[in-house]
Amino acid sequence: MDYKKFFSDSINSLKKSGEYRIFRNVERIAGSFPNAKFNDLVKKENIVVWCSNDYLGMGQHPFILEAIERSMKEFGAGSGGTRNISGTSNAHIVLENEISEIHEKESSLIFTSGYVANDASLSILGSKLNKCAFFSDEKNHASIINGIRNSKAEKFIFKHNNIKHLETLLKKVGIDRPKIIVFESVYSMDGDFTPIESLVKLAKKYNALTYLDEVHGVGLYGSHGGGVAQEQKIMHEIDIINGTLAKAFGLIGGYVSSSKIIIDFIRSYSPGFIFTTSIPPAIASGAIASIRYVKDNQQLRDKLKEKCLLIKEKLLAANIPFLKTKSHIIPIIIGDTKLCKKAADELLEKHKVYLQPINYPTVPRGKERLRITPSPLHTDQMIDELINALKFTWKKLKLKKAA
Ligand SMILES: *Cc1c(COP(=O)(O)O)cnc(C)c1O
């Protein structure tokens, strides 16, 4: 076996297709997000970040930074252990209570990331529930796909948000078998919302559990930032809600929120929860501060909505084609790997606009895109500069205009 050849051939094939990933070295500047420094060039350049998942700019908020600093000085850097062996602190417990409160659930459990929360929870549920069948939306995130795969349970993939197809699949499995319907509330690459109530109705009809990934919804939707399910007034009907502390809340870590007994089950059986060090108490303290701040500040959500509307209006006027979503995610489909990267390079190097090209396998081939994710901190002037940069780039690269 020529190992070296195998690895270099694998990498070369990515380079040939244009799918080889180049990480941009971006230095965020606390206090002036979404401004950042672009470190790839010899001299550091000021850029504006338009593709961050720090949707509300909480990653730099003084209220959160202070909470982290205070906690770090008091308790130190790391947690010192797994949750079971000396790694549980008051901050972890308060954070879990805070999460339960925004989702109006009995209990919650923190993981090291949203990815791990999905992977660990789904894999233990699917492997322990006898003859469990998963029903998973075809556009579900990689962490969901992996969790289901790792459970080794049977799975049925339903067409994206297609209730009819889901019901056809549910009918194939005996009513006595345990079933879990897994879906997201707002899909991160297309920015479309899920009609959650219709899925919940089906779940009840076929005695299935519902597992909802609210990673892109928490903090941004609902009266208290509880997510899209809260906005659609169906949150209390969802059995298990998954979320992250790393997107709208601006930190790191993930969680699931559910009934006392389901959370106790995952806490007691899931290797992905048990055998890993808990998040640092300072991060937990920062997350508590962030959730409390975001929960009570409806104006953050209103302002984000306002910015999104303005951008969509201006894109429309400029004939730049985008997916007409109702969410905070604004995808511009380019549909070609190399062209997508070229457009992104042009935007960054000529216009100091940072939009990361999104390629396969994050999106299907032929659906390569730029994905605008505004924040309440993007100014109207930044929006004008973004639109001008896009117009310029569209003209220069002769990209397809809106019909
Ligand atoms: C980002 C993401 C996750 C993972 O969350 P992290 O906290 O970043 O690990 C899970 N689900 C979806 C839909 C995501 O987009």
PDBQT file of the ligand as one rigid body, heavy atoms in Angstrom, charges set to zero:
ROOT
HETATM    1  C1  LIG A 501     -23.817  24.464  13.092  1.00  0.00    +0.000 C 
HETATM    2  C2  LIG A 501     -24.868  23.397  13.167  1.00  0.00    +0.000 A 
HETATM    3  C3  LIG A 501     -24.828  22.407  14.152  1.00  0.00    +0.000 A 
HETATM    4  C4  LIG A 501     -23.642  22.249  15.046  1.00  0.00    +0.000 C 
HETATM    5  O1  LIG A 501     -23.555  23.234  16.007  1.00  0.00    +0.000 OA
HETATM    6  P1  LIG A 501     -22.126  23.589  16.609  1.00  0.00    +0.000 P 
HETATM    7  O2  LIG A 501     -22.422  24.136  17.945  1.00  0.00    +0.000 OA
HETATM    8  O3  LIG A 501     -21.480  24.545  15.664  1.00  0.00    +0.000 OA
HETATM    9  O4  LIG A 501     -21.358  22.291  16.676  1.00  0.00    +0.000 OA
HETATM   10  C5  LIG A 501     -25.909  21.543  14.274  1.00  0.00    +0.000 A 
HETATM   11  N1  LIG A 501     -26.970  21.618  13.454  1.00  0.00    +0.000 NA
HETATM   12  C6  LIG A 501     -27.021  22.537  12.465  1.00  0.00    +0.000 A 
HETATM   13  C7  LIG A 501     -28.221  22.584  11.586  1.00  0.00    +0.000 C 
HETATM   14  C8  LIG A 501     -25.971  23.437  12.277  1.00  0.00    +0.000 A 
HETATM   15  O5  LIG A 501     -26.003  24.301  11.269  1.00  0.00    +0.000 OA
ENDROOT
TORSDOF 0
